[in-house]
Amino acid sequence: MIELSGLPAISPPLPWHNEAWAQLHQQLADDRLPHALMLAGLPHTGADRLALALSRLLLCHAPSGGLNCGKCHGCELSASGTHGDFLWLQPEEGSRVIKIDQVRKAVDLAQQTANFGARKVIVLEPADAMNVSAANALLKSLEEPSVGTHLVLVCHRPHAVPATIRSRCQMLKLATPTTDESLSWLDQLTGDREGSAQILDAADGKPLLAESIYRQPADKDQHVARLTCRSLYQGSVAPAEATKLLAATTASEIIEHLLGATQVFIRNQVGNALQQTATREAFALLDELGRMRLAVEGGANPNPQLLAEVVVGKVDEILGLAHADGTIGS
């Protein structure tokens, strides 16, 4: 989640989004920027930062060099999180969904006249976190767009957004950064290629997750859980110890970390190994974890201890099959 107060003066897009940024900039210059835009990208690759860069550009009174100027009244307000024509909707603390009351505030803003310039910007991030009632409430603004209002929907799983919403948005699918792009960007943070490579590896190749690991080393439980899931598949941590470590995090975090580790395990299987029982069971676990994630996003609240016991047991079964096949990935 982006912290919207205390922003830097200027909000640029990330390097791997330069092509998408150029497209948006050209649409804006040609007065063809859509009223409703869906930015679709993988988690932890910066779709929210592109939304922020676009929002601040739209609200800026004197753009400079293709970005918001960072000096005008609009930029000062958006940097402090007090811009009255800028609304960023995300799940409230303690919730996993964007609720109908939040969307109603967005609809109310969309119907008002802009107070500080010619435009209003409403961002929903992630849009796939809207519950059904919230999505239905948003339809009014999509069907009856008001002049000068821009809706930006940040989305990691477009098909989790109702078709009625998707069909009314112009979708821009964002590039996933290459390893070299991610490392070059992280080098500016760490000043050390070896250090960048280590944290990128720990983050399963996701650059913004790697940034979080670097900036928030005190967030120990999450980082330990992520590495524990990877160690499970490498056979370098005992199931009982893995269960204990994972149970210290939330159900949602257990699911996300194990999804990443399972994907890495599958990618490491080559040739005939893809047809082996262990790999098929890993794919089945991916499907099950996906269903668990949807349930949690829908309000389910499984006990982390019990969830950890179940998923660690399944990974242990997969490893047993992989050893029997002689095809265990590294």
Residue, then its C-alpha position, 0 to 999 in steps of 0.5 A: m500500500i502507498e502512504l499518501s502523506g509525505l510524498p516526494a515533490i515529484s512522483p515518476p513512474l518506474p523504469w520498466h513502465n516507461e512504454a506505458w507512461a509514454q502511451l498515457h502521456q500521448q493520450l493525455a496530450d491528444d485529449r484521449l485519456p479514457h475516463a476509466l482506466m484499468l492498470a493491470g500488473l503483477p503484485h509488487t511490480g509497481a502498478d500503484r506507483l504508475a497510478l500515483a504518477l498519473s494522478r499527480l500529473l493530472l492534478c498538477h497545474a504546470p507539468s514539467g518534463g512529462l511529470n508533475c512539477g512538484k511546486c504548484h499548489g496542486c502538487e503541494l496538496s497531493a504530496s501532503g495527502t490533503h488534495g480535495d479532488f484526489l481520492w485513493l481507495q484501498p482496504e481500510e486497516g483490518s480489512r481485506v476489501i474495499k467496501i460500499d461506503q468507501v465507493r459511495k464517497a468516490v461516487d459523491l466526489a465524481q458528481q461534484t465540481a473540481n475545487f482546485g483545478a480542472r480535474k478530479v482523480i479517484v484511484l481504487e487499489p487494488a480494484d479486485a478488492m472491491n466486494v460485490s456491493a462496492a462494485n455495483a455502486l461504482l457502476k454509476s460513475l462508470e456509466e454516467p461519467s462526469v466531466g473532468t473525473h478520472l477513475v484509475l483502477v489498479c488491478h493484479r487479477p483483472h478477472a476478479v473484477p466483475a465483467t460489468i466493471r472491466s467492460r467500461c474501462q480501458m485496460l492497460k496491461l503493464a510490463t513485468p520487469t526483467t531481472d536486469e531491470s529490477l537489479s539496476w533499480l535496486d542498485q540505486l537503493t542498495g549501492d551493491r549488486e550482490g546485495s540487490a541480487q540477494i534481496l531480489d532472490a528473497a523476494d522471488g524476483k519481485p522488485l517492490l517486495a525486495e525494496s520492502i525487505y531492504r527498507q523494513p528489516a524489522d518486519k521479520d515475521q514476513h521475511v522469515a515466512r517467505l524464506t521458510c516456504r522456499s526452504l520447505y521446498q528445498g528440504s532444508v527446514a523440518p516440517a514442525e519448525a516450518t509450521k511454527l514459523l509460518a503460524a507467526t504470520t497471518a493466513s493471507e501472508i502464509i497463502e501468498h508466500l507459499l504461492g510464490a514458493t510453489q511457483v518457484f518449485i514448478r519452474n525448477q522442474v524441467g523436461n519429463a519432471l513436468q509430467q511427474t506426480a509431484t509436479r502435478e500435485a504442486f499444480a493442484l496445490l497452486d489451485e487450492l491456494g488460489r481458492m484459499r486466497l479468494a476465500v480470505e479476500g471474501g472475509a474468511n479468517p482461517n486460523p494461521q496455526l491450522l492453515a500452516e499445519v495443512v499447507v506444510g503437510k501438503v508440501d511435505e507430501i509433494l517432496g516425498l513424491a519428488h524424492a520418489d520420482g528422483t526429480i526434486g527441484s532445487 
